[in-house]
Amino acid sequence: MEHEMRAEYEEGVTSDAGAPVKVWHMVRREGIKALCGRMLEPSAVTQSADTWGTPEGEPFCFLCGAIYLREVP
C-alpha cells in the first residue's frame, strides 16, 4: 500500500505553500483522511512517506506513526 504525508495547519490558516505546518499525518496515497482518522484539507502540502522519521517530517502525529508501522512491510 502506498502512503504519503499530508500537512495539518492551525485552525484558520490556509494551506498555501508558506503556511507553517502544525503536524504531519500519514495518509494512504492521495487521500485526505489520515490514518488516525483526522480529515485533512485536499489542498494541504504533501511529501513522500520517505520523509517520515526525518527532521523534515516533524512534528508527526504519533497515532499515524503507530498505524503506519503496522501497514508497511
C-alpha positions as CSV (number, residue, x, y, z in Angstrom):
1,M,0.0,0.0,0.0
2,E,1.3,3.4,-0.9
3,H,1.4,6.2,1.6
4,E,2.3,9.9,1.7
5,M,2.5,12.6,4.4
6,R,-0.1,15.4,4.4
7,A,0.1,18.6,6.5
8,E,-2.4,19.8,9.1
9,Y,-2.4,23.5,9.8
10,E,-3.5,25.6,12.7
11,E,-7.2,26.4,12.6
12,G,-7.9,29.4,10.4
13,V,-4.6,29.1,8.5
14,T,-4.8,28.5,4.8
15,S,-2.8,25.7,3.2
16,D,-0.7,27.8,0.9
17,A,2.9,26.8,0.4
18,G,4.3,29.2,3.1
19,A,1.9,28.2,5.9
20,P,3.5,26.7,9.0
21,V,2.6,23.0,9.5
22,K,1.0,22.2,12.8
23,V,1.6,18.4,12.4
24,W,2.3,15.9,9.7
25,H,-0.1,13.0,9.2
26,M,0.2,9.8,7.1
27,V,-2.5,9.1,4.5
28,R,-2.9,6.4,2.0
29,R,-1.8,7.6,-1.4
30,E,-3.5,10.8,-2.4
31,G,-6.1,10.5,0.4
32,I,-7.3,13.3,2.7
33,K,-8.2,11.0,5.7
34,A,-5.2,10.5,7.9
35,L,-4.5,7.0,9.3
36,C,-5.5,8.5,12.7
37,G,-8.9,9.4,11.3
38,R,-8.5,13.2,11.0
39,M,-9.8,14.7,7.8
40,L,-7.3,17.0,6.1
41,E,-7.6,19.7,3.5
42,P,-7.3,18.4,-0.1
43,S,-5.1,21.3,-0.9
44,A,-2.7,20.6,2.0
45,V,1.0,20.2,1.2
46,T,2.2,16.6,0.9
47,Q,5.6,15.0,1.0
48,S,6.9,11.5,0.4
49,A,6.5,8.8,3.1
50,D,10.3,8.5,2.9
51,T,10.4,11.8,4.9
52,W,8.8,10.1,7.9
53,G,11.4,9.9,10.8
54,T,13.5,12.8,9.5
55,P,13.6,16.4,10.7
56,E,11.6,17.5,7.6
57,G,8.8,15.2,8.8
58,E,8.4,16.7,12.3
59,P,6.3,17.2,14.2
60,F,4.5,14.0,13.2
61,C,1.2,12.5,14.5
62,F,2.2,9.7,16.9
63,L,-1.0,7.8,16.2
64,C,-0.5,7.9,12.4
65,G,3.1,6.7,13.0
66,A,1.9,3.7,15.1
67,I,-0.7,2.7,12.4
68,Y,1.8,3.3,9.6
69,L,4.3,0.9,11.2
70,R,1.7,-1.8,11.1
71,E,0.8,-1.2,7.4
72,V,4.3,-1.2,5.9
73,P,6.2,-4.4,5.4
